[in-house]
Amino acid sequence: MTAVHSAWQGAGRRIHMQEVGTRDGLQMEAAFVPTADKIALVNQLSAAGLDKIEVSAFVSPAAVPALRDAEVVLREIERHPGVVYAALVPNVRGAERAIESKVDELNLVMSASETHNLANLRMTRAQSFRALAEVVALGRSAGVAVNVSLSCVFGCPMEGEVAVDEVFDLIERFDQLGVHGLTLCDTTGMAHPAQVARVVAMARVRWPRQTFTLHFHNTRGMGLANVLAAIDAGADCFDASIGGLGGCPYAPGATGNVCTEEIVHALQCMDFHVPVDLARVMHAAARLPALIGHEVPSQLLKAGPRLQLHPSPADFAAVRERALART
């Protein structure tokens, strides 16, 4: 009970929330969200106090047409002091484009699973590492922070369990390159709380000066439980997506990333220090259905915060009067 109790008692502990919906979420959508609406969405999220926003991705427009306006969006957003504006880049050319667009952080992606890396990136892990090492060197020479996101850390939908030693080998190699941070990704929602607690605790002991972010999906309904398990193991940085947007082509029919407004709401209820304006985030998320053409998974948008009160039934006064007459 001690571990659970400590995870559920925030006691003002600072938690950093990082928004990925404008990249990880929108890239999955069939509808193209107009550039002006993307910019407005990022501006709303900036004003809400999120620590980092992954604004877009500098990838081939043919591969991800939903994000073909990355340069314009990065150039025209209103930048708030203290907010890190990141972008996913797959290679040196993408990194060059992002750096020209004044990105604050480059986010690089490869998989801890050989099968998933081949299926998703068309490269072996060794080939991906060599390519990303060049991007890390470019980022460092340009004075731009570099984060590496490792997919399938907690399981691969084609291989099953991914050995922790293989994950840690990649972490060590990227740590030696001098990356600014590493994101441990539950790409297809296979993580469970006991596994998360074990992996996070081991990583923090082995690399105490490295910045680790946790990236969970709610595919099997364990997103919030995994966040709490990671917090209890010492993690304090989390990716999340407004409205719960996102998903993975290797988890058909699955829900998306953990939902920003739901995680913020839950952690604030538990007295963690999450300096995010929940109302602003919910207002931004409420715009999504009109932009993407369908409802979003967020339960908080449907139900509202826990202390959002509702009027009594129309006949409440009469019911009360009759009840009191019987006393």
N, C-alpha and C positions, 0 to 999 in steps of 0.2 A: 504493500500500500504506500510505502514511502515515496517511491518513484512517481506513481500516479499523482499523489497528493502534491508533490513539488511542481509537477508539470501544470497542474491546474491552479496554482497560486502564482499569479504573475508578479505581485509585489513591486510593480513599477519597472520591471526589467524591460529594457529597450529591444524592440523587434523591428527589423528593417524590412519593409515591403517593397517589392520590385515588380513593376507591371510589365507583362509580356503580351497582353491581349492585342495590342496594335501591331504586333509582328506574328507571334505564334498563333493568335486567334484568327486574325484577318486573313492570313495566308491559306487557311483551310476553307474559306468561304467562296462559293461560286460567284456571288455578286461582287462586282467591283465597287468598293466604297469610294466615292469621289474624293479627290485630293483635298479639297477645302474641308470636307467633313473629317477626314483623318487629322488634319491640322487642328481643327477645333477640338477633337477628341483628346489629342495629346495635350493641348492647352488646358483643358478641363482637368486632366489627370495631374498635370504639373501644379495647378493651383490647389489640388487636394492634399499635397504634401507627401506624395510617394517619393521614396528615396532614389529610385532608378526607374527609367522607362525605356524598354527596348522598342524603339520607335518604328523600325522597319528592317528590311534585309536588302543587302546589295548583292542580289543574285540575278541570274539571267531572267529577263522579262518573259521569255518564252517558257521557262520552267515554272515561274511563280508570277503570273500576270497580275495578281491582286496587289502586288507590291512594286509594280513597275515605276511608281512615282517617288521612290525613296529619296532621291536627291532633292526634289522640290519640297517634300515634307520636312526633311532635316533643315533645309535652308530657311523655311518660313515659319516654323514653330516659335512660340515665345519661350525663351529659356529662363527658367527660374533659378536663382542662386541656390546651390545645395543639391539640385536635382542632377543626377547623372543621366545623360542621353546616350543610349547604346544602340548598336545595330549589329545584326548577324552578318558575317561575311564568310564566304566559303573558300576564298583563295586570295592570292596577292592582288589580283585586279579588283576584286570586290573591296579589299581593304583600302586600296588606293582611292577608289571612288568615295568610300566612307570618310577617309581622312580629309579629302578635298571638301567634303560636306560638313566638316567641323564636328564630327562625332566625338564624344568624350571617351567612349569605350568600344572596343571591338569584341564581339562575341563569336568565338569559333566553336564548331560542333564536329564531333566524331563519336563513334559508338564504342562502348566497352565490349560489345559482342561482335565477333568477326562476321557472322552471318548477317546481322542487321546492318553493319557498316557496308558490306558488299551490296545488300539489297537497296539500301537507302542512298548511299553515296557513290556506289559503283567503284569502290576502291577497297583494298585490304586495309587493315588497321595500320600496318607499317607504312603503306603509301600515304594514308591520311596524316599520320604523324609527321612524315617528312614535309608534306605540303603545308601543314599548319605551323611547323617550326619556322618556315620562311615568313609566314604572316606574323608570327610572334616577333621575329627579328625586325621586320618592317615597322610594326607598332612601337616597339621600344625605341628604334632609331628616330621615329617621328614624335616621341614623347606622348603617345596615346596608350592608355591602359588596355590590357588584353585579358579577357576572361575566356576560359575554355569550358564548354558544356559537354559532359560525358553522358551520352544516351545509354539507356538500358542498364544502368548501374545495378538496379534491383531485380533484373530479370529480362529475358529476351523472349518474345513470343514464338520464336523459331527454335532457339536452343534450350530454353528453360532457364535454370539458375545460371548466373554469371559469377564465376569465382571471384571472391574478394581480392585475392592475390593479383588477378589480372587487372582489376580496377585500380588497385594501389600501385601497380607497376606503371600505369599510364599517369596517375597523379604524380608519382615521383619524377617521371621524365619531364612532365610539363612544369613541375615546381623547379626543377633544375634549370629550365629555360628562363625562369624569372617571371612567369605570368602573374598578373595582379590578383586573379581569383579563379576558383574552380567551382563549377555547378554540377552537383550530383543529381542526375535526372531519372525520374521514374516514368520513362517515356510512354509506356502502355499501361500504367496503373497496376503493376504487379507487386508493388511494395506492400509490406505489412509492418505494423508498428514495432514489433520485436526486432525484425530485421533492420529497420531504419535506425533504431536506437543503437544497435550493435555497430553498424557501419559508421555512423556519425561519430560515436564515441571513439572508435579506433582511429578514424581519420584525424580527429582533433588532437589525440595524443601523439600521433606520428608526425603531424605537420602543425604544430601549435601556432605558428606565425602566418599560416596561409588563411585566406578568406574563403570559406565554403558557403555556397548557396544551395538550398534544397529546392528542387523543382518537381512538384508532385502533380499527378493527374488523379481525377476522381472516378476513374473507370469502374472500379468495384466498390465505390462508396467509402473508401478508407482515407480520403484526402485529409480531412481535418485531424483524424486520429494519427496519421503519419506526421503531420505538422507538430502536434503536441509531443509525439515521441522524439522528434528531432530536437525540439526545444529542450526537452528534459535531458537530452544527451549533450546539450551545450550549443546547439545551432541558434543563430539569431538573424539569418538572412533567408528570405523566401521569395521565390517567384510566384506570381498568381496572375489570373486573367479576368478582367471585368466581364461580368455576365457568365463566367464559366466557359468562355469560348475556347476553342482549340480541339485537339484530338490527335489521332495518329492513323495513317493509312493501314498500319498493321494491327489496329484494334478496331475493326469495323463496327459501327453502331455505338461506339463508346462515347460517353460524355467527355468533356474537355478537361482543361487544366483546373486545378483548384480555383475557386471563385474569389476574386479579390475582395469584394464587399462582404462575402460570407466569412472569410478568414479574419479580416479586420474587425468585423462585428463580434465574432467569437472571442478573439484575443482581448479586445477592449472590455468585453463583459467579464473576462477573467483577470482584469486589472494589470494586464501587460501594458507597457508604455508603447503605444503604436500611434504616433502623432500624425494620423491621417484623418482628414475630414470625411467621415463616412457618408454624410449627406451629399457631398460633391461627387464622390465616387458612384453612389447610387444614381445620381442624376445623369452622369455620363453613361452608365450601364443601361439606363432606361431608354436611351436614344438608339441602342443597338438594333432592336427588332425592325425599326423603320429603315435602318441602313443596310441590313443584311437580308431582310425579307423573311425572317422567321423568329420564333421565340428563342430565348436563351435559357440555359439550364438553371440560372440563379434562383434559388428558393427565397432568398431575402427580398428580391424584387417583388415576388408574389405575396409574401406574408408581411414584409416590413420588419423593422427592428423590434426586439422583444418588448419594448415599452411603448410601442406605437399603439395608442389607445383608440378604442372605437366607441361610438355612442351606444347607450343602453337601448334595448328593444323599445319600439314605439309605445307598447303597453306596459312599460316597466313601472310607471307610477301607480297604475291601477293594481298591478300584481303585488307591489309592495304594500299598498294600502290594505288589500284583502288579507295578506299574510300577517300584517301587524294587528288587524282586527281579530285574528284567531288566537293571539297570545293572551 
